[in-house]
Amino acid sequence: MTAQRTHIVVIGGGYAGTLAANHLRLRADVEITLVNPRPVFVERIRLHQLAAGTGTAAVDYGTLLGEGIQLVVDSADRINAADRTIELVSGAVLNYDYLIYAVGSTGVVPAAVPGAVEFAYPVAEFEYAERLRDALDELHPDTPIVVVGAGLTGIETASELAGQGRRVSLVCGGLLGPSLSRAGRRSVAKWLHRLGVDVLETAVVREVRSDAVVLDSSRPAGAVLPSALTVWTAGFGVPDLASRSGLHADALGRLLTDETLTSVDDPRIVAAGDAAAPSGRPLRMSCQAAIPLGAQAANTVLSRIAGTPPAVVNQAFTGQCVSVGRSYATVQLARLDDTPVDLVIGGRVAASIKEAVCKGTVWGIRREAAKPGWYRWLKGGKRAERLADDVVTVP
Ligand SMILES: Cc1cc2nc3c(=O)[nH]c(=O)nc-3n(C[C@H](O)[C@H](O)[C@H](O)COP(=O)(O)OP(=O)(O)OC[C@H]3O[C@@H](n4cnc5c(N)ncnc54)[C@H](O)[C@@H]3O)c2cc1C
């Protein structure tokens, strides 16, 4: 008689989930299933390239997943923690012994801004980026385009389009690159200027029309900025699977966990990536954070199977890499706890670093598939001390 193998289901095959699935293969006696709505891995950090026609963002899972990992192309509709089952959108039901929740994040277009849902194009998901690319293909290269939101996604999208000769305005809503230091913002502004992007730093979009956006400030209130196509990058959300399944989530919908990434509701559910909120104090949404979180979530599951205490989250940031078109970038250096310092690398050298980082993410996932346990991450940042200084309330 053969012993039943422990079944681990990973929901979400992004950076966190794919790395986690590969890392779980450190144990030979587990069965691993990865559930993802698409049959390909999406490099979300290249979606602005997909939209602008300067790159692709889909990678065959066959080159990324370790041997024996079963890929189920479907979406989780509901997690039933009490009987350890997952209902899939197709109607199928999966049983699990442990579950890794890695459903990532999504771009959100606010219903509160008139016309935004109707006319603006988001970019933060594969299908959105494809739709945006198709719409851009229909436009004359000289027609005005407005990108709304000047976080890293907005900066990368605006510059990628300008690098293709498009006429682009970037409406920042207050500050260009709010997560950057002063030096970082200066650097990004310089390269955007070189690409001819019109940066409207304090302007806020009040309304989106089919051929324009209406601004709130910076230009005379109510000024109408022509826009044959408006791209909306301001705001991220997460899938509501956790709360829909009756699991505790933070205000945005990220699964609420303890510092071992274990759901506060159930020791058999562990979270990673953008959709995880350890102690209600999530890490910055980024693939930089998601990949090590994937490894640590897998380690937590492996510890529980082995009957040993799981480790608490320990990972550090190094900075932010923001591409400004294909030829320039800004590398914003940061302390280990992710606070930016006034030190940047800019221009062509930074662009090579950024490209190496993008290639490195997929390469690292592949290496982990070939050799589970190979992946190592930078530790530090004194998270425990920072949390102790905060008042953390976890139900
Ligand atoms: C244009 C752009 C540029 C970016 N650039 C950078 C960058 O330079 N550096 C950086 O660190 N970060 C960057 N990011 C952010 C980064 O892409 C995300 O933080 C990262 O993808 C998070 O990884 P994840 O594994 O948590 O989620 P994701 O990569 O979003 O993967 C989640 C997966 O789960 C799937 N899923 C969702 N719901 C379900 C369900 N119900 N059932 C099954 N599967 C489900 C999704 O389809 C997806 O495949 C960028 C993002 C964008 C949009």
The ligand as an SDF file (V2000), in Angstrom:
LIG
                    3D

 53 58  0  0  0  0  0  0  0  0999 V2000
    3.3590   47.5540  -16.0570 C   0  0  0  0  0  0  0  0  0  0  0  0
    3.8890   47.0250  -14.7580 C   0  0  0  0  0  0  0  0  0  0  0  0
    5.2450   47.1720  -14.4640 C   0  0  0  0  0  0  0  0  0  0  0  0
    5.7620   46.6880  -13.2630 C   0  0  0  0  0  0  0  0  0  0  0  0
    7.0890   46.8160  -13.0190 N   0  0  0  0  0  0  0  0  0  0  0  0
    7.6110   46.3260  -11.8840 C   0  0  0  0  0  0  0  0  0  0  0  0
    9.0130   46.3850  -11.6360 C   0  0  0  0  0  0  0  0  0  0  0  0
    9.7680   46.9300  -12.4240 O   0  0  0  0  0  0  0  0  0  0  0  0
    9.4960   45.8470  -10.4880 N   0  0  0  0  0  0  0  0  0  0  0  0
    8.6870   45.2390   -9.5740 C   0  0  0  0  0  0  0  0  0  0  0  0
    9.1890   44.7550   -8.5560 O   0  0  0  0  0  0  0  0  0  0  0  0
    7.3440   45.1590   -9.7790 N   0  0  0  0  0  0  0  0  0  0  0  0
    6.7920   45.6870  -10.9030 C   0  0  0  0  0  0  0  0  0  0  0  0
    5.4400   45.5980  -11.1330 N   0  0  0  0  0  0  0  0  0  0  0  0
    4.5800   44.9740  -10.1070 C   0  0  0  0  0  0  0  0  0  0  0  0
    4.6220   43.4500  -10.2320 C   0  0  0  0  0  0  0  0  0  0  0  0
    4.2960   43.0620  -11.5320 O   0  0  0  0  0  0  0  0  0  0  0  0
    3.6670   42.7940   -9.2590 C   0  0  0  0  0  0  0  0  0  0  0  0
    3.8870   43.3080   -7.9790 O   0  0  0  0  0  0  0  0  0  0  0  0
    3.8720   41.2840   -9.2880 C   0  0  0  0  0  0  0  0  0  0  0  0
    3.3810   40.7850  -10.5090 O   0  0  0  0  0  0  0  0  0  0  0  0
    3.2150   40.5830   -8.1160 C   0  0  0  0  0  0  0  0  0  0  0  0
    3.4370   39.2070   -8.2430 O   0  0  0  0  0  0  0  0  0  0  0  0
    2.3380   38.1640   -7.7130 P   0  0  0  0  0  0  0  0  0  0  0  0
    2.8800   36.8150   -7.9890 O   0  0  0  0  0  0  0  0  0  0  0  0
    1.9210   38.4990   -6.3490 O   0  0  0  0  0  0  0  0  0  0  0  0
    1.0680   38.4380   -8.6200 O   0  0  0  0  0  0  0  0  0  0  0  0
    0.8500   38.3700  -10.1890 P   0  0  0  0  0  0  0  0  0  0  0  0
    2.1130   38.4500  -10.9310 O   0  0  0  0  0  0  0  0  0  0  0  0
   -0.2110   39.3810  -10.4450 O   0  0  0  0  0  0  0  0  0  0  0  0
    0.2730   36.9120  -10.4040 O   0  0  0  0  0  0  0  0  0  0  0  0
   -0.9700   36.5160   -9.8690 C   0  0  0  0  0  0  0  0  0  0  0  0
   -1.5300   35.4110  -10.7290 C   0  0  0  0  0  0  0  0  0  0  0  0
   -2.6950   34.8960  -10.0930 O   0  0  0  0  0  0  0  0  0  0  0  0
   -3.7070   34.7400  -11.0700 C   0  0  0  0  0  0  0  0  0  0  0  0
   -5.0320   34.7500  -10.4160 N   0  0  0  0  0  0  0  0  0  0  0  0
   -5.7370   35.8280   -9.9910 C   0  0  0  0  0  0  0  0  0  0  0  0
   -6.9140   35.4260   -9.4830 N   0  0  0  0  0  0  0  0  0  0  0  0
   -6.9330   34.0810   -9.5690 C   0  0  0  0  0  0  0  0  0  0  0  0
   -7.8970   33.0870   -9.2280 C   0  0  0  0  0  0  0  0  0  0  0  0
   -9.0680   33.4040   -8.6530 N   0  0  0  0  0  0  0  0  0  0  0  0
   -7.6050   31.7950   -9.4910 N   0  0  0  0  0  0  0  0  0  0  0  0
   -6.4170   31.4440  -10.0590 C   0  0  0  0  0  0  0  0  0  0  0  0
   -5.4750   32.3530  -10.4000 N   0  0  0  0  0  0  0  0  0  0  0  0
   -5.7380   33.6500  -10.1650 C   0  0  0  0  0  0  0  0  0  0  0  0
   -3.4750   35.9290  -11.9920 C   0  0  0  0  0  0  0  0  0  0  0  0
   -4.1280   35.7550  -13.2420 O   0  0  0  0  0  0  0  0  0  0  0  0
   -1.9480   35.8910  -12.1130 C   0  0  0  0  0  0  0  0  0  0  0  0
   -1.5240   34.9990  -13.0970 O   0  0  0  0  0  0  0  0  0  0  0  0
    4.8940   46.0710  -12.3220 C   0  0  0  0  0  0  0  0  0  0  0  0
    3.5320   45.9390  -12.6130 C   0  0  0  0  0  0  0  0  0  0  0  0
    3.0260   46.4070  -13.7990 C   0  0  0  0  0  0  0  0  0  0  0  0
    1.5670   46.2380  -14.0920 C   0  0  0  0  0  0  0  0  0  0  0  0
  1  2  1  0
  2  3  1  0
  2 52  2  0
  3  4  2  0
  4  5  1  0
  4 50  1  0
  5  6  2  0
  6  7  1  0
  6 13  1  0
  7  8  2  0
  7  9  1  0
  9 10  1  0
 10 11  2  0
 10 12  1  0
 12 13  2  0
 13 14  1  0
 14 15  1  0
 14 50  1  0
 15 16  1  0
 16 17  1  0
 16 18  1  0
 18 19  1  0
 18 20  1  0
 20 21  1  0
 20 22  1  0
 22 23  1  0
 23 24  1  0
 24 25  2  0
 24 26  1  0
 24 27  1  0
 27 28  1  0
 28 29  2  0
 28 30  1  0
 28 31  1  0
 31 32  1  0
 32 33  1  0
 33 34  1  0
 33 48  1  0
 34 35  1  0
 35 36  1  0
 35 46  1  0
 36 37  1  0
 36 45  1  0
 37 38  2  0
 38 39  1  0
 39 40  1  0
 39 45  2  0
 40 41  1  0
 40 42  2  0
 42 43  1  0
 43 44  2  0
 44 45  1  0
 46 47  1  0
 46 48  1  0
 48 49  1  0
 50 51  2  0
 51 52  1  0
 52 53  1  0
M  END
$$$$
